Amino acid sequence: MSVANMSILILLGTFFIMILLRFPIAYAVALASMFSLMYEGLPLTTIAQQMVKGISSFSLMAVPFFITMGVIMGSGGISTKLIALANAFVGWMRGGMAMVNIVASYFFGGISGSAAADTASLGSILIPMMVDEGYDADFSTAVTITSSVEGLLVPPSHNMVIYATTAGGISVGSLFLAGYIPGAILAVSLMIMSYIISVKRNYPKGDKFSLMVLIKQFAISFWALAAVVIVVFGVVGGIFTATESAAIAVIYSLFVSVFIYKGLDMKGVWRALEDCVNTLA
C-alpha cells in the first residue's frame, strides 16, 4: 500500500474511532490529522499553517462584523422599534401578532443578517407577548423559529458572504440583490399559513390600520432601516467591499444605539460586545 493511501486510511480510521468513542468532533479532526501527518513525516506546523490559511480571508471578516452589528442594535432597543413598525403595518389582520413576528423578522434579518440573532432578539420579546394575547405557546415558538430563516435570505446575509467567498467568482453584491425576492416570498408564504391557522384557532386581531401611525413608526425606525441601505447599496454600488461595509455598519449601529435611540450606555456597549464574543465563539 502506498504512503498516500495508508495516510488516508489512518486519517479516516482514527477519525471514526474517536467519533465512536464520543470524542468532540474538533478533537477527532485535529488528532486524526496529526496522526496522518506524523505517518507521512510532515512537520506538525503544517496544521497551524493550514488553519491560519483557512480563515485568512478578508471577505470572511464581514461575518463577525455583521453579527456584531445585529447584537449591538438588538441590545440598543432596535427590536422593539421594528416590532412597533411591523405592528402598525400588519397588526390589524387576523392573527396580527404572528404577522408582526414574520414582518419584524424580515426587517431585523435585513439588519443583522443572522437567523440566530433574529431568534434571540425578537423571540424573547414576541413569544411572551403572543402567549399573553391568547396565542398557543407552540404556535408562537414555531412562528418565531421559522420566520428567523428570513435572516439567511434577506441582505446582508453572512451566509451569502461565506458562499461567495468559498465558491469563488461570485459577486457578494449580486447575491445581496438576489436575496430580497426569495425572502419576501418566504415571508408572504409564512403569513398565509399563519393566517389560515389563526382563523381556525380564532386568534385575535390587533388595532385598526392607521396610516398616520405607520408613518410615525417608520420615522422612528428610519435610522435602524438605514443600516441596510448603507450595507447593501454601498456594496452593490461599488463604494466599498462587503467587509468594509460591515465595519462601517458596526460603527453606524453604535452611533445610532448610543446617540440617537439612546438605548445603550458604555456599560451596555461592553455587555453587547461580550454577548457578541459569546455568539461568535
Secondary structure, DSSP 8 states (H G I E B T S, - for coil): --HHHHHHHHHHHHHHHHHHTT--HHHHHHHHHHHHHHHHT--THHHHHHHHHHH--TGGGHHHHHHHHHHHHHHTTHHHHHHHHHHHHHTTSBTHHHHHHHHHHHHHHHHH--HHHHHHHHHHHHHHHHHHTT--HHHHHHHHHHHTTHHHHSSS-HHHHHHHHHH-S--HHHHHHHHHHHHHHHHHHHHHHHHHHHHHHT--B-S---HHHHHHHHHHHHHHHHHHHHHHHHHHTTSS-HHHHHHHHHHHHHHIIIIIS----HHHHHHHHHHHHHHH-
